[in-house]
């Protein structure tokens, strides 16, 4: 009987050798989506790209008649601001009459505040000598609106919906007044409550050139330039987290309600992992926005 020796083929990665005639045995011409481990072949689990992770963030709706607001004790590392800074917020007022307070930094001795008066959104701030500056930002409307306030030395600039800046002036050398008391959101330093939705309030130690990201929450709230970043997504124990490194969380009063966000909410993907369920279907485990998601992978 004639001797027979089976040929041994070495496979590696992707084999796209062309078809040939006269080979001793049929040979693979395409080998892909396989992993070579020793002498064994294993199917690759594949590659999946993540386009977007929406998360489950919320905004917060306040009812003035129910005296709803948020507050915490002022942290002077944040609100004793100097000559260069930015404050931004996104809101949707339900009522634009009266004099409701949107926020005030310092319920006893304020440093700055945003409120509605005469149907207009207004900013008022005090320098360290106690001299106030008041700027009419623009008309308050019952729709999604964003406000940006920046200070660059003597110039205060306010923008409504990233529009044309309305400016005012302060001393070129005096810092903002150090606030005393609480930071309040949806209430002023008295009993004038805001009625409507607040999506975010953030404070930065740098001067931004524009508010082009007005409908996007900060993707990097732990950056060194971020002094405060409130996203108004209430925790189980009634806190609104400050996502900055200072973590000066707000306490809710009178149970404001979580509602759908006004802005887009980036959720940076921190980790990806592949998995196969008991039926052999591929799954993707995603860590994003502080939560974990398990999704099917095509």
C-alpha positions in Angstrom: 0.0 0.0 0.0 1.4 3.4 -0.9 2.4 5.7 1.9 0.3 8.9 2.3 1.4 12.0 4.2 -1.1 14.8 4.7 0.3 18.2 4.0 0.5 20.7 6.9 -0.6 24.2 6.1 0.4 27.2 8.2 -2.4 29.7 8.5 -1.7 33.3 9.5 -4.1 36.2 9.9 -5.6 36.7 6.5 -4.8 34.3 3.7 -5.9 35.5 0.3 -3.8 33.2 -1.8 -5.1 32.9 -5.3 -6.7 29.6 -6.5 -4.2 27.3 -8.0 -4.2 24.0 -9.8 -2.2 20.9 -9.1 -2.1 21.3 -5.3 -1.9 18.0 -3.4 -5.1 18.9 -1.4 -7.7 21.7 -1.5 -6.3 24.8 0.2 -8.1 27.7 1.8 -8.1 30.7 -0.5 -9.7 33.2 2.0 -9.3 33.0 5.8 -10.7 35.9 7.7 -12.5 36.7 10.9 -10.5 34.0 12.5 -7.9 34.0 15.3 -5.0 31.6 15.2 -4.0 30.2 18.6 -1.3 27.6 18.3 -2.6 25.1 15.8 -6.3 26.0 16.4 -8.6 28.4 14.7 -11.1 30.5 16.6 -13.7 32.8 15.3 -13.1 36.4 16.0 -15.8 38.1 18.1 -15.7 41.0 15.6 -15.5 44.8 16.0 -18.3 47.1 16.8 -18.3 50.9 16.7 -20.4 53.0 19.1 -22.0 56.0 17.5 -23.8 57.5 20.4 -24.8 56.7 24.0 -27.8 58.8 25.1 -27.7 58.1 28.8 -30.6 58.9 31.1 -30.0 62.5 32.2 -32.7 64.9 33.2 -33.4 68.6 33.7 -35.5 70.0 36.6 -38.8 71.7 36.6 -39.7 74.2 39.4 -43.1 75.5 40.4 -43.1 78.9 41.9 -46.4 78.4 43.7 -44.9 75.4 45.5 -41.8 77.4 46.6 -39.5 74.9 44.9 -35.7 75.7 44.6 -32.2 74.2 45.2 -29.5 75.6 47.4 -26.2 74.9 49.1 -23.7 76.8 51.2 -21.5 79.1 49.1 -18.0 77.8 48.4 -15.8 80.9 48.0 -13.3 78.9 46.0 -16.0 79.0 43.3 -18.0 82.2 43.7 -15.4 84.7 45.0 -14.5 85.3 41.4 -11.8 87.5 40.1 -11.4 89.4 36.9 -11.7 86.6 34.4 -14.5 84.1 34.4 -17.6 82.6 32.7 -21.1 81.7 34.0 -23.6 79.8 31.8 -27.1 78.4 32.2 -29.8 76.9 30.1 -33.5 77.5 31.1 -37.0 77.3 29.8 -39.3 79.7 31.8 -43.0 79.0 32.2 -43.7 82.4 33.6 -41.9 85.6 32.5 -43.8 88.1 34.6 -43.0 89.5 38.1 -39.4 89.3 39.5 -38.5 85.6 39.8 -34.9 84.8 40.6 -33.1 82.3 38.3 -30.1 82.1 40.6 -28.2 84.1 43.2 -24.7 83.5 44.5 -25.0 84.7 48.1 -28.4 84.8 49.7 -27.2 87.2 52.5 -24.6 89.3 50.6 -24.9 88.5 46.9 -22.0 88.5 44.5 -24.1 88.1 41.3 -27.6 87.0 40.3 -29.8 86.5 37.2 -33.5 87.3 37.5 -36.5 88.3 35.4 -37.9 91.8 35.7 -40.2 93.6 33.3 -40.2 90.6 31.1 -36.4 90.7 30.6 -33.6 88.5 31.8 -31.3 90.6 33.9 -27.8 90.1 35.4 -26.6 92.1 38.4 -23.1 91.9 40.0 -21.1 93.6 42.6 -17.4 94.3 42.7 -15.4 93.9 45.9 -16.0 97.6 46.7 -19.8 97.0 46.7 -20.5 98.9 43.5 -23.2 97.1 41.4 -23.5 96.7 37.7 -26.8 95.8 36.0 -27.2 94.5 32.5 -30.4 93.7 30.6 -29.5 90.5 28.9 -32.6 90.2 26.7 -36.3 89.3 26.6 -37.3 86.3 28.7 -39.4 83.9 26.6 -41.4 80.8 27.4 -39.0 78.7 25.3 -35.5 77.2 25.7 -33.0 80.0 26.3 -29.3 80.0 27.2 -27.5 82.8 29.0 -23.7 83.4 29.1 -22.0 86.0 31.3 -18.3 86.6 31.0 -16.0 89.0 32.7 -12.7 90.1 31.2 -11.1 92.7 33.5 -13.4 95.8 33.2 -15.8 94.3 30.6 -18.9 92.3 31.5 -20.4 90.6 28.4 -23.8 88.9 28.3 -25.2 86.8 25.5 -28.7 85.4 25.1 -28.8 82.3 22.9 -25.2 83.1 21.7 -26.5 86.2 20.0 -25.1 89.7 20.0 -23.3 90.6 23.2 -24.7 93.2 25.6 -21.9 94.7 27.6 -21.3 96.6 30.8 -18.3 97.7 32.8 -16.9 97.2 36.2 -13.6 98.2 37.9 -10.7 96.9 36.0 -8.8 96.0 39.2 -11.5 94.9 41.8 -12.6 91.3 42.0 -16.2 90.3 42.4 -17.6 90.7 45.9 -17.2 87.7 48.1 -20.7 86.3 48.6 -22.2 85.4 52.0 -25.0 82.9 52.5 -26.3 80.3 50.1 -26.2 79.6 46.4 -29.8 79.4 45.3 -31.2 78.2 42.0 -34.9 79.0 41.1 -35.0 81.6 43.9 -33.5 85.0 44.6 -32.2 86.3 48.0 -35.8 86.9 49.1 -38.9 84.9 48.3 -39.2 85.4 44.5 -39.3 81.9 43.0 -38.6 80.9 39.4 -41.3 78.9 37.5 -39.9 76.7 34.7 -37.1 74.3 33.8 -33.4 74.6 34.5 -31.0 72.3 32.5 -27.6 73.4 33.7 -25.6 76.0 35.6 -21.9 76.1 35.2 -19.0 78.3 36.3 -15.6 78.5 34.6 -12.4 80.2 35.6 -11.7 81.3 32.0 -13.3 83.6 29.5 -15.0 81.8 26.7 -15.2 83.6 23.3 -18.7 82.3 22.5 -21.6 80.1 23.7 -21.6 77.8 20.7 -21.9 74.8 23.0 -25.0 76.3 24.6 -27.2 73.3 24.0 -24.6 70.7 25.0 -23.6 69.8 28.6 -19.9 69.8 29.4 -18.2 66.6 28.4 -15.3 67.3 30.7 -16.7 68.7 34.0 -13.6 67.6 36.0 -11.4 70.0 33.9 -9.3 72.3 36.0 -11.1 75.4 34.6 -14.5 74.1 35.7 -15.4 75.5 39.1 -19.0 74.3 39.2 -21.3 72.2 36.9 -24.8 71.4 37.9 -26.8 69.1 35.6 -30.0 69.0 37.6 -30.3 65.3 37.4 -31.7 64.5 40.9 -30.2 61.6 43.0 -32.3 59.2 45.1 -31.6 61.3 48.2 -32.7 64.6 46.7 -29.3 66.0 45.6 -28.4 67.8 42.4 -24.7 66.8 41.8 -22.0 69.3 41.1 -20.0 67.4 38.6 -16.9 69.6 39.0 -13.9 68.5 41.2 -15.3 70.6 44.1 -18.5 68.6 44.4 -20.6 71.3 46.0 -23.9 69.4 45.5 -27.3 71.2 45.7 -30.1 70.2 48.0 -33.6 70.3 46.6 -36.5 71.9 48.5 -40.2 71.2 48.1 -39.6 68.4 45.6 -39.1 69.9 42.1 -39.7 67.5 39.3 -37.3 65.8 36.9 -38.2 66.4 33.3 -36.7 65.7 29.8 -33.5 67.6 29.2 -33.3 70.8 27.2 -29.8 70.0 25.9 -27.8 67.3 24.4 -25.9 65.2 26.9 -22.6 63.8 25.8 -21.7 60.5 27.6 -18.0 59.8 26.9 -17.3 56.1 26.5 -14.9 55.0 29.2 -14.7 51.3 28.4 -15.9 48.7 25.8 -16.1 45.0 26.2 -17.3 42.2 24.0 -19.4 39.3 25.2 -21.3 36.3 23.8 -24.6 35.3 25.4 -25.7 31.6 25.9 -27.1 31.5 22.3 -23.9 32.7 20.7 -25.1 36.2 20.0 -22.5 39.0 20.3 -23.1 41.7 22.9 -21.3 44.9 23.7 -20.8 46.1 27.2 -20.4 49.9 27.4 -19.3 52.1 30.3 -20.4 55.6 29.6 -21.8 58.5 31.6 -21.2 56.8 34.9 -23.5 53.9 33.9 -23.2 50.5 32.2 -25.1 49.4 29.1 -25.5 46.0 27.5 -26.5 46.0 23.8 -26.7 43.6 21.0 -24.0 43.8 18.3 -24.7 43.2 14.7 
